[in-house]
Amino acid sequence: MKKLYSLIDKIYRKENLVEAFKRVRANNGAPGIDGETVGDYAKNLLGNTELLHEKLKTKTYEPSPVRRVEIQKPDGGTRLLGVPTVRDRVVQQAIVNVMEPIFDPTFHPSSYGYRPKRSQHQAVAKAERFMNLYGLTEVVDMDLSKCFDTLDHEIIMDTVAERISDGSVLTLIRKFLKSGVMKEDAFEATETGSCQGGVISPLLSNIYLNKFDQKMMSRGIRIVRYADDILIFAKDKRQAGNYRHYATKILEEELKLKVNQEKTKLANVTDGVSFLGFIIRAEYLLVNPKRVKRLKDKIRWITSRNSGRPIRAVISELNPLLRGWMNYYCIANIKKLTEKLMQWIRRRLRMIKMKQWKTYKMMHKEMRKKGIEGTEEKMDVCRWKNSKTHIIHILLPNKYFEDLGLVDMHKYEVGLLSNHY
């Protein structure tokens, strides 16, 4: 395998640093420990680029510790994220710009996470193909405990050094790994891991886990991996059990990672295989019910009937959520699901409007405006069950919400998985 000896000059090229900033700006993100925002950095882009260029060229660049952030997981527990400073994100992106074209062609064809021109949809399509077209119906669903936080620094450096012999680049990467974290004004050293939230971490994790991918491929074992989400495919349960044992041995003994034995499980296509928010079955691709619940919880929060906001403002906040959700889940067979969701969403919006009427008298006023008979009905407009009545549907028909610009999930084309083969 060809080694590359001189790369640092490509990293500190001013054009590369400017391009790196453009990518950082596109992702935006919160400030690091210095409080500098992407916008602040942009105000003196020329000066900042010159400063980074000189420090990298003279080997005097020192990364700052990352700012520790704890994110609550939807299913409980916390995910530890690290937020580097904008300057560090620019330098990391400059490294990625140079390293990614070197390493990406060496990665496993069924590795899809954090790679150019690859997506979660493609990963799901490959997994579905292995099960339903190749007949590998038994699946090992591997779960790694805190993968990013447990990557071994020496294994990372040794693996990177297999392709890159530029000592300046290797030293710079090691500095980022050892930069530490700040949590509530207290410094903590980082002896393992590559902070989840760092620009360079996804590439380093792919380089790291490619060892696992290639070992599995050398044994003819079919896998699909998206970051640390790993599926291993087998023709029967016995073979799946053997594959699980072999995979665990590589991950724990050779890569020093921790396999969560409680969450790692054997699954099959008949009962459904959970992957990246979907449930893959023999004839259908469905959305994981947990993801549907998560969506409905967000909708409930946005459409709270006590917010007092205009209905148009509620819809404006709701639309990006619905649009983003459909853009991701449109590959699934969810026509009936979207119909039910839209009925429920419109009912919640009707309830907001009814609550704003406060009494049936305002409802009667709306009826008279539209020439609708029946103003003698004294209906409680604050009760949920009344949002489904015939008169409310006449007053607030589906077209009313359509005219206000509500995204209609049911109008999306769905079941598009085959487009990603």
Secondary structure, DSSP 8 states (H G I E B T S, - for coil): ---B---HHHHS-HHHHHHHHHHHHHH-----TT---HHHHHHTHHHHHHHHHHHHHTT------EEEEEEE-TTSSEEEEEE--HHHHHHHHHHHHHHHHHHGGGS-TTB-TT-TT--HHHHHHHHHHHHHTS---EEEEEEBSSHHHH--HHHHHHHHHTTB--HHHHHHHHHHHTS-EEETTEEE--SS---TT-SSHHHHHHHHHHHHHHHHHHTT-EEEEETTEEEEEESSHHHHHHHHHHHHHIIIIIS---B-TTT-EEEETTT-EEETTEEE-SS-EEE-HHHHHHHHHHHHHHT-TTS---HHHHHHHHHHHHHHHHHHHTTS--HHHHHHHHHHHHHHHHHHHHHHH-SHHHHHHHHHHTT-S-TT----TT-GGGGGSHHHHHHS-HHHHHHTT---GGGS----GGGG-
